[in-house]
Amino acid sequence: MCPQCGHDKAHLITTRPLYQCASCRYQVSVTAGTIFHSTKVPLRKGFWAILPVTQSLRRSCPSAIIVG
């Protein structure tokens, strides 16, 4: 969903890692609004860094529902 106009269709811009809204042409990154939005760390490396934290939460909080 476009953060600018709310439209639900977007197209991938092949020359850059961005999506463009089909309605208003607003360009947005997949990391916008996430903890990765201002980092140059590749997503795969960031996810591997978060994995031990989520695993320790799962072990220490068995009643919590954590989708894995």
C-alpha positions as CSV (number, residue, x, y, z in Angstrom):
1,M,0.0,0.0,0.0
2,C,1.3,3.4,-1.0
3,P,2.2,5.5,2.1
4,Q,1.4,8.7,0.0
5,C,-2.0,8.0,-1.5
6,G,-3.1,4.5,-0.2
7,H,-3.2,2.8,-3.6
8,D,-2.5,-0.9,-3.5
9,K,-0.7,-1.4,-6.8
10,A,3.0,-0.7,-7.3
11,H,5.7,-1.6,-9.9
12,L,9.3,-2.5,-9.2
13,I,11.9,0.0,-10.6
14,T,14.5,-2.3,-12.2
15,T,17.3,0.3,-12.2
16,R,17.0,0.8,-8.4
17,P,15.7,-1.2,-5.5
18,L,12.5,0.8,-5.2
19,Y,8.8,0.4,-5.9
20,Q,6.7,3.0,-7.6
21,C,3.0,3.6,-6.9
22,A,0.9,2.9,-10.0
23,S,-1.4,5.8,-9.1
24,C,0.7,8.7,-7.8
25,R,4.2,7.5,-8.9
26,Y,5.6,7.8,-5.3
27,Q,8.8,5.8,-4.9
28,V,9.4,3.8,-1.8
29,S,11.9,1.3,-0.6
30,V,10.9,-2.1,0.9
31,T,12.8,-1.1,4.0
32,A,10.9,2.2,4.5
33,G,9.3,2.4,7.9
34,T,11.4,-0.5,9.3
35,I,14.4,-0.8,11.5
36,F,16.5,-1.2,8.3
37,H,15.4,2.1,6.7
38,S,18.6,4.0,7.2
39,T,21.2,1.3,7.2
40,K,23.4,0.0,4.5
41,V,23.5,-3.5,6.0
42,P,22.0,-6.1,3.5
43,L,18.7,-7.4,4.7
44,R,19.9,-11.0,4.8
45,K,22.7,-10.0,7.2
46,G,20.3,-8.0,9.3
47,F,17.8,-10.9,9.6
48,W,20.7,-13.2,10.6
49,A,21.6,-10.6,13.3
50,I,18.0,-10.6,14.7
51,L,17.6,-14.4,14.7
52,P,19.4,-15.1,18.0
53,V,17.3,-12.4,19.7
54,T,14.0,-14.0,18.5
55,Q,15.2,-17.4,19.4
56,S,16.1,-16.4,23.0
57,L,12.7,-14.7,23.3
58,R,11.0,-18.0,22.2
59,R,12.9,-20.0,24.8
60,S,12.3,-17.6,27.7
61,C,8.7,-16.8,26.9
62,P,7.0,-20.1,25.9
63,S,3.5,-18.7,26.3
64,A,4.1,-15.9,23.8
65,I,3.0,-16.6,20.3
66,I,5.9,-15.9,18.0
67,V,5.4,-16.6,14.3
68,G,8.5,-18.2,12.9
